[in-house]
Amino acid sequence: MIEDIIRMTRDLRKQMESNIPILEREIDLMIQNREERPENIEWVLDTLLDYIDLGVGEKQFLRLNSYYASFYPENSAQYDKFYLDTVGQ
């Protein structure tokens, strides 16, 4: 049973790692195109928060949230709190 959980967690982490280049391209496009729609940005931030739980996507989360702070600082501040809760600080 424990071995199955470890294997499934390892497989999930590998899948998340394989998705990072796709998410990085999405973040690059959002920044290049000056995307400001909260629903689009927050979807990626939410996804990355889930990834951070398994040690993946922290750099990408911080980059996108920093960009988000440039036009919605109050929303970004909430994501800072979510991030701190996730990493346990």
C-alpha positions, -999 to 999 in steps of 0.1 A, spaced: 0 0 0 27 26 10 48 16 -20 18 23 -43 13 58 -28 50 65 -32 50 53 -68 18 73 -76 33 104 -60 65 100 -80 46 95 -112 25 126 -105 56 147 -98 71 135 -131 40 146 -149 40 180 -132 77 184 -142 69 176 -178 42 203 -177 65 231 -165 78 240 -200 42 244 -212 34 266 -182 65 286 -187 55 294 -223 21 304 -211 36 327 -185 60 342 -211 30 349 -234 10 364 -206 38 388 -198 46 396 -235 9 402 -243 4 421 -210 -24 398 -200 -44 414 -171 -75 392 -168 -74 378 -133 -92 346 -143 -64 336 -167 -36 345 -144 -51 331 -113 -58 298 -131 -21 294 -137 -12 306 -102 -36 281 -87 -22 253 -108 14 262 -97 3 263 -61 -8 227 -65 25 218 -81 45 235 -53 31 209 -29 53 184 -47 83 206 -51 77 218 -86 69 252 -101 80 276 -74 101 297 -96 73 300 -122 48 309 -95 69 337 -81 76 351 -115 39 352 -125 28 365 -92 54 393 -94 40 403 -128 5 401 -114 15 425 -85 23 452 -110 -14 458 -118 -34 439 -91 -13 442 -59 -41 432 -36 -48 400 -55 -11 392 -57 -7 398 -20 -34 372 -14 -14 348 -36 17 356 -15 -3 344 15 -14 312 -2 23 306 -12 36 311 23 9 287 36 19 262 10 56 263 17 50 264 54 66 296 64 
